[in-house]
Amino acid sequence: MNFLGHLYLSKKNADFLIGNFIADEIKGKKYLSYPNEIQNGILFHRKIDTFTDSNRNLLSLKKYLYPYVHKYAGVVLDIYLDHILAKYWKQFSPIPLNTFAWNSYFILLKNQHYLPIVSKYILLRMILGNWLTSYSGFDGFSKALKGMSLRRIPGTDLLNAIVPIKENEVL
């Protein structure tokens, strides 16, 4: 769910970026049917997810959010990490966030023949809402949580995490 972080870590490599973007939809060894550099992006995405799922500090944050959003604390944290990255983008990249976002959208559109149907749908919604740049404001973060609640996690309101995050936001 932390699209901006995954795309940023792709380091300007188009095929790697594609793999990093589609990885959540490519299960098991299905990644082997893709070109090598896309495979590398998929595997790298999995490594990032493994790190964020096992990092002691991030586990502590998930535990803190659990009473508010239960098993979806990791989803909220992923989106929050994108919010932090977007908010402080200038400290991480000399390329303006808007330029980075549109370059990423262009690469993905140009190579949509590699994207599974779900990834194509996500990309369309991402472009229409310009998600990657919208994450920079707290409103964009909130909107992402609301959208995720409505589309992917029916019956769970991820906006329940807003109050504890806002109360404890130090950045």
Secondary structure as GFF3:
##gff-version 3
##sequence-region A 1 171
A	DSSP	alpha_helix	3	8	.	.	.	ID=ss1
A	DSSP	alpha_helix	14	22	.	.	.	ID=ss2
A	DSSP	three_ten_helix	23	25	.	.	.	ID=ss3
A	DSSP	three_ten_helix	28	33	.	.	.	ID=ss4
A	DSSP	alpha_helix	36	54	.	.	.	ID=ss5
A	DSSP	alpha_helix	56	69	.	.	.	ID=ss6
A	DSSP	three_ten_helix	70	72	.	.	.	ID=ss7
A	DSSP	alpha_helix	73	87	.	.	.	ID=ss8
A	DSSP	three_ten_helix	89	91	.	.	.	ID=ss9
A	DSSP	alpha_helix	97	110	.	.	.	ID=ss10
A	DSSP	three_ten_helix	112	114	.	.	.	ID=ss11
A	DSSP	alpha_helix	117	129	.	.	.	ID=ss12
A	DSSP	alpha_helix	131	134	.	.	.	ID=ss13
A	DSSP	alpha_helix	138	151	.	.	.	ID=ss14
A	DSSP	three_ten_helix	158	161	.	.	.	ID=ss15
A	DSSP	alpha_helix	162	168	.	.	.	ID=ss16
###
